[in-house]
Amino acid sequence: MPRPFTPKVITANDLLEGDVIYFTAENTWTRDMAQAELITDEAEAQLRLLEAEKQNLKIVGAYLADAK
């Protein structure tokens, strides 16, 4: 039986400054985790990660991180 999906946020590092940043529902990046989009669907999480990775001139190392 598959494990239930754990909610996720997308996190990465700012390419120029190196800070940890989080992807928002508005397709922007923020340093405030409280503003990060909380993704509760596994398929949606993969699609949102692809969207975040398109911004590779601003970020590096985007990935899905467990969140509550």
DSSP file (Angstrom, degrees, kcal/mol; ACC not computed):
  #  RESIDUE AA STRUCTURE BP1 BP2  ACC     N-H-->O    O-->H-N    N-H-->O    O-->H-N    TCO  KAPPA ALPHA  PHI   PSI    X-CA   Y-CA   Z-CA
    1    1 A M              0   0    0      0, 0.0     2,-0.0     0, 0.0     0, 0.0   0.000 360.0 360.0 360.0 128.5    0.0    0.0    0.0
    2    2 A P        -     0   0    0      0, 0.0     3,-0.1     0, 0.0     0, 0.0  -0.319 360.0-108.0 -68.4 149.1    1.5    3.4   -1.0
    3    3 A R        -     0   0    0      1,-0.1     3,-0.1    -2,-0.0     2,-0.0  -0.445  40.0-100.2 -70.6 147.3    2.3    5.9    1.7
    4    4 A P        -     0   0    0      0, 0.0     2,-0.2     0, 0.0    -1,-0.1  -0.377  46.1 -96.6 -65.4 149.6    0.0    9.0    1.8
    5    5 A F        -     0   0    0     35,-0.1     3,-0.0    -3,-0.1    37,-0.0  -0.493  32.9-141.6 -70.2 130.9    1.4   12.1    0.2
    6    6 A T        -     0   0    0     -2,-0.2    62,-0.1     1,-0.1    33,-0.1  -0.811  30.2-103.7 -90.5 130.4    3.1   14.5    2.6
    7    7 A P        -     0   0    0      0, 0.0    60,-2.4     0, 0.0     2,-0.3  -0.163  45.8-160.5 -53.1 149.0    2.4   18.2    1.8
    8    8 A K  E     -AB  39  66A   0     31,-2.4    31,-3.2    58,-0.3     2,-0.3  -0.877  20.9-158.4-131.7 159.2    5.3   19.9    0.2
    9    9 A V  E     - B   0  65A   0     56,-2.2    56,-3.1    -2,-0.3     2,-0.5  -0.923  28.8-119.6-125.3 158.4    6.8   23.3   -0.5
   10   10 A I  E     + B   0  64A   0     13,-0.4    13,-2.3    27,-0.3     2,-0.3  -0.882  36.1 178.8-100.3 128.0    9.3   24.0   -3.3
   11   11 A T  E     +CB  22  63A   0     52,-2.5    52,-2.3    -2,-0.5     2,-0.3  -0.897   9.1 151.9-126.8 157.3   12.6   25.4   -2.1
   12   12 A A  E     -C   21   0A   0      9,-2.0     9,-2.4    -2,-0.3     2,-0.4  -0.883  41.9 -92.5-159.9-174.0   15.8   26.4   -3.8
   13   13 A N  E     -CB  20  60A   0     47,-2.3    47,-1.9    -2,-0.3     2,-0.2  -0.958  38.9-109.6-116.7 139.5   18.8   28.7   -3.5
   14   14 A D  E  >  - B   0  59A   0      5,-3.0     4,-2.2    -2,-0.4    45,-0.3  -0.495  27.9-137.8 -62.6 127.5   18.9   32.2   -4.9
   15   15 A L  T  4 S+     0   0    0     43,-3.4    -1,-0.1    -2,-0.2    44,-0.1   0.857  96.0  32.7 -61.5 -38.8   21.5   32.0   -7.7
   16   16 A L  T  4 S+     0   0    0     42,-0.4    -1,-0.2     1,-0.1    43,-0.1   0.872 131.7  27.5 -88.2 -39.6   23.2   35.3   -7.0
   17   17 A E  T  4 S-     0   0    0      2,-0.1    -2,-0.2     0, 0.0    -1,-0.1   0.673  90.2-133.9-100.7 -18.8   22.9   35.6   -3.2
   18   18 A G     <  +     0   0    0     -4,-2.2    -3,-0.1     1,-0.2     3,-0.1   0.429  52.5 147.1  82.6  -2.2   22.8   31.9   -2.2
   19   19 A D        -     0   0    0     -6,-0.1    -5,-3.0     1,-0.1     2,-0.4  -0.292  57.0-105.5 -66.8 151.4   19.8   32.5    0.2
   20   20 A V  E     -C   13   0A   0     -7,-0.2     2,-0.3    11,-0.1    -7,-0.2  -0.642  47.6-178.0 -72.8 131.7   17.2   29.8    0.7
   21   21 A I  E     -C   12   0A   0     -9,-2.4    -9,-2.0    -2,-0.4     2,-0.4  -0.908  17.0-141.6-133.5 161.4   14.0   30.8   -1.1
   22   22 A Y  E     -CD  11  30A   0      8,-3.1     8,-2.2    -2,-0.3     2,-0.3  -0.945  19.3-118.1-128.5 144.1   10.6   29.3   -1.5
   23   23 A F  E     - D   0  29A   0    -13,-2.3    14,-2.4    -2,-0.4   -13,-0.4  -0.629  30.0-151.5 -83.6 135.4    8.2   29.2   -4.5
   24   24 A T    >   -     0   0    0      4,-2.7     3,-1.7    -2,-0.3    12,-0.1  -0.550  29.9-106.5-102.3 168.8    4.9   31.0   -4.1
   25   25 A A  T 3  S+     0   0    0     10,-0.4    11,-0.1     1,-0.3    -1,-0.1   0.687 119.6  61.9 -65.1 -18.2    1.5   30.3   -5.7
   26   26 A E  T 3  S-     0   0    0      2,-0.1    -1,-0.3     0, 0.0     3,-0.1   0.254 119.6-108.6 -91.9  11.6    2.1   33.4   -7.8
   27   27 A N  S <  S+     0   0    0     -3,-1.7     2,-0.2     1,-0.3    -2,-0.1   0.809  83.5 115.5  64.4  32.1    5.2   31.8   -9.4
   28   28 A T        -     0   0    0     -4,-0.0    -4,-2.7    -6,-0.0     2,-0.4  -0.708  63.6-115.2-118.9 175.5    7.6   34.1   -7.6
   29   29 A W  E     -D   23   0A   0     -2,-0.2     2,-0.3    -6,-0.2    -6,-0.2  -0.883  28.5-178.8-115.5 146.5   10.2   33.5   -4.9
   30   30 A T  E     -D   22   0A   0     -8,-2.2    -8,-3.1    -2,-0.4     6,-0.0  -0.971  32.4-143.6-140.0 153.5   10.3   34.6   -1.3
   31   31 A R  S    S+     0   0    0     -2,-0.3     2,-0.8   -10,-0.2   -11,-0.1   0.548  84.1  88.8 -88.7  -9.8   12.6   34.2    1.6
   32   32 A D    >   -     0   0    0      1,-0.2     3,-1.9   -10,-0.1     4,-0.3  -0.803  63.8-160.3 -94.3 109.4    9.6   34.0    4.0
   33   33 A M  G >  S+     0   0    0     -2,-0.8     3,-1.5     1,-0.3    -1,-0.2   0.789  88.5  68.2 -60.6 -27.6    8.5   30.3    4.3
   34   34 A A  G 3  S+     0   0    0      1,-0.3    -1,-0.3    -3,-0.1    -2,-0.0   0.735  99.2  51.3 -64.2 -20.9    5.1   31.5    5.5
   35   35 A Q  G <  S+     0   0    0     -3,-1.9   -10,-0.4     2,-0.1    -1,-0.3   0.474  86.1 114.2 -93.2  -3.8    4.5   32.8    2.0
   36   36 A A  S <  S-     0   0    0     -3,-1.5     2,-0.4    -4,-0.3   -12,-0.3  -0.352  76.9-106.2 -68.4 147.0    5.4   29.5    0.3
   37   37 A E        -     0   0    0    -14,-2.4     2,-0.7   -27,-0.1   -27,-0.3  -0.617  28.0-142.1 -73.3 125.8    2.8   27.6   -1.6
   38   38 A L        -     0   0    0     -2,-0.4     2,-0.5   -29,-0.1   -29,-0.2  -0.828  16.4-157.0 -90.9 116.4    1.7   24.5    0.4
   39   39 A I  B     +A    8   0A   0    -31,-3.2   -31,-2.4    -2,-0.7    28,-0.1  -0.839  19.8 174.1-102.1 124.4    1.2   21.8   -2.2
   40   40 A T        +     0   0    0     -2,-0.5     2,-0.4   -33,-0.2    -1,-0.1   0.404  58.0  74.7-111.3   1.0   -1.1   18.9   -1.1
   41   41 A D     >  -     0   0    0      1,-0.1     4,-2.3   -33,-0.1     5,-0.1  -0.965  67.6-145.5-119.9 130.8   -1.4   16.9   -4.3
   42   42 A E  H  > S+     0   0    0     -2,-0.4     4,-1.7     1,-0.2     5,-0.1   0.905 100.4  46.1 -62.8 -44.8    1.4   14.7   -5.6
   43   43 A A  H  > S+     0   0    0      1,-0.2     4,-1.9     2,-0.2    -1,-0.2   0.916 113.5  49.9 -65.2 -42.2    0.8   15.3   -9.3
   44   44 A E  H  > S+     0   0    0      1,-0.2     4,-2.8     2,-0.2     5,-0.2   0.876 105.7  58.2 -62.5 -37.5    0.4   19.0   -8.7
   45   45 A A  H  X S+     0   0    0     -4,-2.3     4,-2.2     1,-0.2    -1,-0.2   0.910 106.4  47.7 -59.7 -43.2    3.7   19.0   -6.8
   46   46 A Q  H  X S+     0   0    0     -4,-1.7     4,-2.0     2,-0.2    -1,-0.2   0.903 113.0  48.3 -66.3 -40.7    5.5   17.6   -9.8
   47   47 A L  H  X S+     0   0    0     -4,-1.9     4,-2.0     2,-0.2    -2,-0.2   0.910 111.8  49.0 -65.3 -41.8    4.0   20.2  -12.2
   48   48 A R  H  X S+     0   0    0     -4,-2.8     4,-2.5     1,-0.2    -2,-0.2   0.879 108.4  54.3 -66.3 -37.0    4.8   23.1   -9.8
   49   49 A L  H  X S+     0   0    0     -4,-2.2     4,-2.5    -5,-0.2    -1,-0.2   0.918 107.3  50.4 -63.2 -42.1    8.4   21.8   -9.5
   50   50 A L  H  X S+     0   0    0     -4,-2.0     4,-0.9     1,-0.2    -1,-0.2   0.907 110.4  50.3 -60.4 -41.0    8.7   21.9  -13.3
   51   51 A E  H >< S+     0   0    0     -4,-2.0     3,-0.6     1,-0.2     4,-0.3   0.915 111.3  48.2 -62.5 -43.6    7.4   25.4  -13.3
   52   52 A A  H >< S+     0   0    0     -4,-2.5     3,-1.8     1,-0.2    -2,-0.2   0.900 105.5  58.0 -64.1 -41.3    9.8   26.5  -10.6
   53   53 A E  H >< S+     0   0    0     -4,-2.5     3,-0.6     1,-0.3    -1,-0.2   0.716  91.0  71.7 -65.2 -20.0   12.8   24.9  -12.4
   54   54 A K  T << S+     0   0    0     -4,-0.9     2,-0.5    -3,-0.6    -1,-0.3   0.720  84.5  70.2 -65.3 -20.1   12.1   27.1  -15.5
   55   55 A Q  T X>  +     0   0    0     -3,-1.8     3,-2.2    -4,-0.3     4,-1.8  -0.165  59.0 139.6 -91.3  42.0   13.4   30.1  -13.5
   56   56 A N  T <4  +     0   0    0     -3,-0.6    -1,-0.2    -2,-0.5    -2,-0.1   0.476  60.3  67.6 -70.9  -1.3   16.9   28.8  -13.7
   57   57 A L  T 34 S+     0   0    0     -3,-0.2    -1,-0.3     1,-0.1    -2,-0.1   0.572 113.9  30.3 -87.1 -10.4   18.3   32.3  -14.2
   58   58 A K  T <4 S+     0   0    0     -3,-2.2   -43,-3.4     1,-0.1   -42,-0.4   0.670 122.9  36.6-113.0 -31.0   17.2   33.2  -10.7
   59   59 A I  E  <  -B   14   0A   0     -4,-1.8     2,-0.3   -45,-0.3   -45,-0.2  -0.777  54.0-160.5-127.5 165.3   17.5   29.9   -8.8
   60   60 A V  E    S+B   13   0A   0    -47,-1.9   -47,-2.3    -2,-0.3    -3,-0.0  -0.993  70.4  16.8-143.0 142.4   19.5   26.7   -8.4
   61   61 A G  E     -     0   0A   0     -2,-0.3   -50,-0.1   -49,-0.2    -1,-0.1   0.850  69.5-174.0  73.7  37.7   18.7   23.4   -6.9
   62   62 A A  E     +     0   0A   0    -50,-0.1     2,-0.3   -49,-0.1   -50,-0.2  -0.400  14.4 156.8 -66.1 139.5   14.9   23.5   -6.7
   63   63 A Y  E     -B   11   0A   0    -52,-2.3   -52,-2.5    -2,-0.1     2,-0.5  -0.981  45.1 -97.6-156.3 164.3   13.3   20.5   -4.9
   64   64 A L  E     -B   10   0A   0     -2,-0.3     2,-0.4   -54,-0.2   -54,-0.2  -0.746  38.5-168.0 -87.4 128.1   10.2   19.5   -3.0
   65   65 A A  E     -B    9   0A   0    -56,-3.1   -56,-2.2    -2,-0.5    -2,-0.0  -0.941  27.2-106.3-118.9 139.5   10.6   19.6    0.7
   66   66 A D  E     +B    8   0A   0     -2,-0.4     2,-0.3   -58,-0.2   -58,-0.3  -0.326  47.8 171.8 -60.4 143.0    8.2   18.2    3.3
   67   67 A A              0   0    0    -60,-2.4    -1,-0.0   -28,-0.1   -29,-0.0  -0.946 360.0 360.0-148.2 166.1    6.0   20.8    5.1
   68   68 A K              0   0    0     -2,-0.3   -60,-0.1   -62,-0.1    -1,-0.1   0.305 360.0 360.0-126.5 360.0    3.1   21.2    7.4
